[in-house]
């Protein structure tokens, strides 16, 4: 971080319906693009530096617990900290909110210091479909879903595995990930909520996992099928990627002691390689 700057953590929520994902793209409306415009209005053009996000969500995916960081001159932060949230509320479009702005240590990194990301996927198997007020964040599934089957399939995916069958592979990137939580429950209104938590995810991984489990839930695949794909070393054409609108990033976790930020970032950067066959 540059001398004379402070690091800020932004807690961000957005409805991903009308965004082409997080990352800035030419001629497309993105969360980072909209947020950068708001930062320029709040601090001055180009004053805020290094906007970095915990997890780049895809087009149509929502967030209630997204985290990012950036650096601003200390004197500018001192002048505007008390009114910054209201500035954002007045300039940002209604489908994105900055919920908190916090000064953090210089070694806080939204991406690499994270210990986990937690997503929730909402799906309804009601014969009439999704409730009108939840149509943007709830998938309507056309077949009845068995909760016990969903959880049985989910249990076989927990742990550290090579999720190549569920990922869009990128050159020089590993597809090994550690899922620490994957389970389903029904809310009182009957909506099924799938929760998945991991140290990190590769592109399309969560929606691919959900797609595979839904085929188990409606009886078209056996319970052990999603787990059996973990032996693959390339993306499986059998897996249907679930639509993005049912998915929400709900929480990003960090070390409780700020002294652990740098150590966690170092661990995260280590290259995880597949075990030898």
C-alpha positions in Angstrom: 0.0 0.0 0.0 1.2 3.5 -0.8 2.5 5.8 1.9 -0.1 8.1 3.2 -3.0 5.8 2.2 -5.4 3.8 4.3 -7.1 0.6 3.4 -10.9 0.3 3.5 -13.1 -2.7 3.6 -16.5 -2.4 1.8 -19.3 -4.8 2.5 -21.5 -4.8 -0.5 -24.9 -6.3 -1.5 -26.5 -6.4 -5.0 -29.2 -7.9 -7.1 -27.3 -9.5 -9.9 -30.2 -9.6 -12.4 -29.2 -6.7 -14.5 -25.4 -7.0 -14.1 -23.0 -8.9 -16.4 -21.2 -10.2 -13.3 -18.7 -8.4 -11.0 -15.7 -7.7 -13.2 -15.5 -4.7 -15.4 -16.2 -5.4 -19.1 -16.3 -3.0 -22.0 -19.8 -1.9 -23.0 -21.4 -4.0 -20.2 -23.0 -3.1 -16.9 -21.0 -4.7 -14.1 -21.0 -4.4 -10.3 -17.3 -3.3 -10.3 -18.0 -0.7 -13.0 -20.9 0.8 -11.2 -19.1 0.8 -7.9 -16.0 2.4 -9.4 -18.2 5.3 -10.7 -19.6 5.8 -7.2 -16.1 5.8 -5.7 -15.0 8.4 -8.2 -17.9 10.6 -7.2 -17.3 10.1 -3.5 -13.5 10.6 -3.5 -12.7 12.2 -6.8 -11.8 10.6 -10.1 -9.0 8.0 -9.8 -8.4 8.8 -6.1 -9.5 5.3 -4.8 -7.0 2.7 -5.9 -6.9 -1.1 -6.1 -10.5 -2.2 -5.9 -10.3 -5.9 -5.1 -13.1 -8.3 -4.5 -13.4 -11.5 -2.4 -15.1 -13.4 -5.2 -16.0 -12.5 -8.7 -19.6 -13.5 -9.2 -21.0 -14.4 -12.6 -23.7 -12.6 -14.5 -27.0 -12.9 -12.8 -25.6 -14.1 -9.4 -26.6 -12.0 -6.4 -24.7 -11.1 -3.2 -25.7 -10.1 0.3 -22.3 -10.5 1.8 -19.7 -9.5 -0.8 -16.5 -7.9 0.5 -13.9 -5.8 -1.3 -11.0 -3.5 -0.4 -9.4 -0.4 -1.8 -6.9 2.2 -0.8 -7.6 6.0 -0.4 -5.5 8.9 0.9 -5.7 9.1 4.7 -6.7 12.8 4.6 -9.5 12.2 2.2 -10.8 9.3 4.3 -10.7 11.5 7.4 -12.7 14.2 5.7 -15.4 12.0 4.3 -15.7 8.9 6.5 -18.7 10.2 8.5 -20.8 10.8 5.4 -19.6 8.1 3.0 -22.4 5.6 3.4 -25.0 8.3 2.7 -23.0 9.4 -0.3 -23.1 5.9 -1.7 -26.8 5.6 -0.9 -27.5 8.7 -2.9 -25.4 7.9 -6.0 -25.5 4.1 -6.4 -28.4 2.5 -8.4 -31.0 0.7 -6.4 -29.7 -2.8 -7.2 -26.4 -2.3 -5.4 -25.7 -1.1 -1.8 -22.6 -0.5 0.2 -23.7 -1.6 3.6 -20.5 -0.8 5.6 -17.1 0.9 5.1 -14.4 0.1 7.6 -10.8 1.0 7.9 -8.7 -2.1 8.1 -5.0 -3.0 8.5 -2.8 -2.6 5.4 -2.4 -6.4 5.1 -6.1 -7.1 4.8 -6.8 -8.5 1.4 -10.4 -9.2 0.5 -9.5 -12.1 -1.8 -6.5 -13.8 -0.3 -7.1 -13.2 3.4 -10.6 -14.9 3.2 -10.9 -18.2 5.0 -14.2 -19.2 3.3 -17.0 -18.1 1.0 -20.5 -19.2 1.6 -23.2 -19.3 -1.0 -26.9 -20.2 -0.8 -29.0 -21.5 -3.7 -32.8 -21.1 -3.5 -35.1 -23.4 -5.5 -38.8 -24.2 -5.2 -40.6 -27.3 -6.4 -44.0 -25.8 -5.8 -46.3 -26.7 -8.8 -47.1 -23.0 -9.3 -43.5 -21.9 -9.5 -41.6 -19.2 -7.6 -43.4 -16.5 -5.6 -43.6 -13.3 -7.7 -41.6 -11.3 -5.2 -38.8 -14.0 -5.1 -38.7 -14.7 -8.9 -35.3 -13.0 -9.2 -33.5 -15.1 -6.6 -35.4 -18.4 -6.6 -35.3 -21.1 -9.3 -38.6 -22.8 -10.1 -37.9 -26.6 -10.6 -40.6 -28.5 -12.6 -40.3 -31.8 -10.6 -40.8 -32.6 -6.9 -37.5 -32.7 -5.0 -36.5 -35.2 -2.3 -34.7 -33.4 0.5 -33.1 -36.6 1.9 -31.7 -37.5 -1.5 -30.3 -34.0 -2.0 -28.5 -34.2 1.4 -27.2 -37.7 0.7 -25.7 -36.6 -2.6 -24.3 -33.5 -0.9 -22.5 -35.4 1.8 -20.4 -37.3 -0.8 -19.0 -34.0 -2.1 -17.7 -32.5 1.2 -14.0 -32.4 1.7 -10.9 -31.7 -0.5 -11.3 -33.0 -4.0 -10.4 -32.3 -7.6 -13.7 -30.7 -8.9 -12.5 -30.7 -12.5 -15.8 -32.2 -13.6 -17.7 -29.2 -12.1 -15.4 -26.4 -13.2 -14.5 -24.4 -16.2 -10.8 -25.0 -16.4 -8.4 -22.1 -16.7 -4.8 -22.5 -17.9 -2.3 -22.9 -15.0 -5.1 -23.0 -12.4 -5.9 -25.8 -10.1 -9.4 -27.3 -9.7 -8.7 -28.7 -6.3 -11.0 -27.2 -3.7 -12.0 -28.0 -0.1 -15.8 -27.9 0.6 -16.4 -27.6 4.3 -20.2 -27.4 4.2 -22.8 -28.6 1.7 -26.3 -29.3 2.8 -30.0 -28.6 2.0 -33.0 -27.6 4.1 -36.6 -26.5 3.5 -37.8 -23.2 4.8 -41.3 -23.1 6.3 -42.7 -21.9 3.0 -41.3 -25.0 1.3 -38.4 -23.3 -0.5 -35.3 -25.5 -0.6 -32.1 -23.8 0.3 -28.7 -25.3 -0.6 -25.8 -24.0 1.4 -22.2 -24.5 0.2 -19.1 -23.3 1.9 -15.5 -23.7 0.8 -12.1 -22.0 1.0 -12.6 -20.9 -2.7 -14.5 -21.9 -5.8 -13.6 -22.2 -9.5 -15.8 -20.7 -12.2 -19.3 -22.2 -12.4 -18.5 -24.7 -9.7 -21.3 -24.0 -7.3 -24.0 -23.9 -10.0 -22.6 -27.1 -11.5 -22.8 -28.9 -8.1 -26.3 -27.6 -7.6 -27.3 -28.8 -11.1 -26.0 -32.3 -10.4 -27.7 -32.5 -7.0 -31.1 -31.4 -8.4 -31.0 -34.3 -10.9 -30.6 -36.6 -7.8 -33.3 -34.8 -5.9 -35.9 -35.3 -8.7 -34.9 -39.0 -9.1 -33.2 -38.8 -12.5 -29.8 -39.7 -11.1 -28.7 -42.0 -8.2 -27.5 -40.5 -5.0 -23.8 -41.5 -5.6 -23.7 -40.0 -9.1 -22.4 -36.5 -8.3 -19.7 -37.9 -6.1 -18.6 -40.4 -8.8 -17.7 -37.5 -11.1 -14.9 -36.5 -8.8 -12.7 -39.1 -10.5 -12.9 -37.1 -13.7 -10.0 -34.8 -14.7 -12.0 -32.6 -17.1 -15.4 -31.0 -17.1 -18.3 -33.4 -17.4 -20.7 -32.8 -20.3 -23.3 -34.7 -18.2 -23.6 -31.9 -15.6 -26.2 -29.2 -16.2 -25.2 -25.8 -14.8 -28.0 -24.4 -12.7 -29.3 -21.0 -13.7 -27.5 -18.1 -12.0 -30.5 -16.3 -10.5 -31.0 -18.8 -7.7 -27.5 -18.2 -6.3 -26.4 -15.6 -3.7 -23.0 -15.0 -2.1 -24.1 -14.6 1.6 -20.8 -14.5 3.5 -17.1 -14.2 3.3 -15.1 -15.2 6.3 -11.8 -13.8 7.6 -9.5 -14.5 10.5 -11.0 -13.2 13.8 -7.6 -11.7 14.7 -6.4 -9.1 12.3 -2.8 -10.3 13.0 -3.7 -13.4 11.0 -4.5 -11.6 7.7 -1.0 -11.8 6.2 -0.5 -15.5 7.2 -3.9 -16.4 5.7 -3.0 -14.7 2.5 0.2 -16.6 2.3 -1.6 -19.9 2.8 -4.2 -19.1 0.2 -1.6 -18.3 -2.4 0.0 -21.8 -2.2 -0.5 -23.9 -5.3 -2.7 -27.0 -4.6 -1.8 -29.8 -7.0 -3.7 -33.1 -7.6 -2.3 -36.2 -5.9 -0.4 -38.5 -8.1 -2.4 -41.4 -9.6 
